[in-house]
C-alpha cells in the first residue's frame, strides 16, 4: 500500500480558493484507478497550510496517476494553478506502508 502526501502553504487570503482547487484534486484522486481514498485537511494554526493525503493499493497505480497529472492538461491544470496561490512549491512525497497493523 502507498500513501501520497502533499503539503501546500498558501498566501494569506488565498486559502479558500486553494481549498476549492484541492477539493477538485481530491475528487480526481478518488476516481483514479487503484486509489482507495483521499482527503484534504486544513491546518488550524496557521490556516494557510493544507495537506492532501491519498491511499493507493499499488505503486503502479500511484505512478500512473502522477503521469496523467503531468501529461493531461485537464488533469494537471488545477494542480498547476495552485502555484500562483502558494508561498513556495508544494511538498509532494510518496510513502510505502510496510506494516499495516
N, C-alpha and C positions, 0 to 999 in steps of 0.2 A: 504494500500500500504506500502511496506517496501523497505528501501534502505540499501544496503550492501556497506560499506565503508572500504577500506583498504589502508594503507599508508606504503610505502617501502622506506627505506633510504639506498641507495647503496654506496658501496665503490667507491672512485674516480676511474674513468676509467671503471667501471662496468655498467654504465647506459645503454649503447647501448645493451649489452647482456640482461640486465634486462628488457628493453623495449620490446625486441623481445619476451621474455617469457611472459610478461604481455599481449602483444597483443594476443598470443595464449590463455591465460587465459580468456581474454575478449571474444574471439570467443566462448569458451566453455560456458561462462556465457550467452551470447546471445542465444545460442542453447538450454539452459536449459528450461525445462517446467516452464512456469509462469514468466520468465524473459521478461520484456518489452523492456529494453535496457541496455547497459553497455558501459562504456567509460574508457579509460586510459588517464591520464594527467600528464605532466611533469612540475615540478615547474621551474620557470625561475631562481630564486636565492634561494637556491642552486639547480643546475640542477640534483643533485644526488637524489633528492626526487621525487617520483612518487606516484600517487594515482590511485585506481580503484574504480569506483562507478557503482553500478548496481541497477536497479529498478525492484522489483518483485511485482506481483499482490497480492500474499498471503504469509503469513508466512510459511505455509506448503511447498510451492514451494521452498522458500529460504532454509528451513531446509533440504529438500530432496537434493538440490544441495550440501549443506555443507556435508551431509552424504556421497554422492558419491565422493566428493573431498577427503574425509578421507579414504574411503574403496576401491576405484577403482584405482589401480596403474596407469592406463592410464590417469585418470583424475587428479590425485594428483602429478604425477612425476614432471611436470613443476613447479607446485606451490612450492613443497618442494625443488626443485633445486635452488630456489631463496635464500635460507638460506646462501649458500656459497658466495653470491654476496653482502649481506647486512651487515650493521654495527650493527644491532640489529634485534630482531624478529619483524615481521610486526605488525602493529596495525590493528585489524580487529574488526569491530563493525557493528551491525545491528540497524537500526532506524525505528520506525514505524511513518509514516506520519499521523498526526492526523487531519490536516486541509489542504487539497489540494488546497485551494484558493490562 
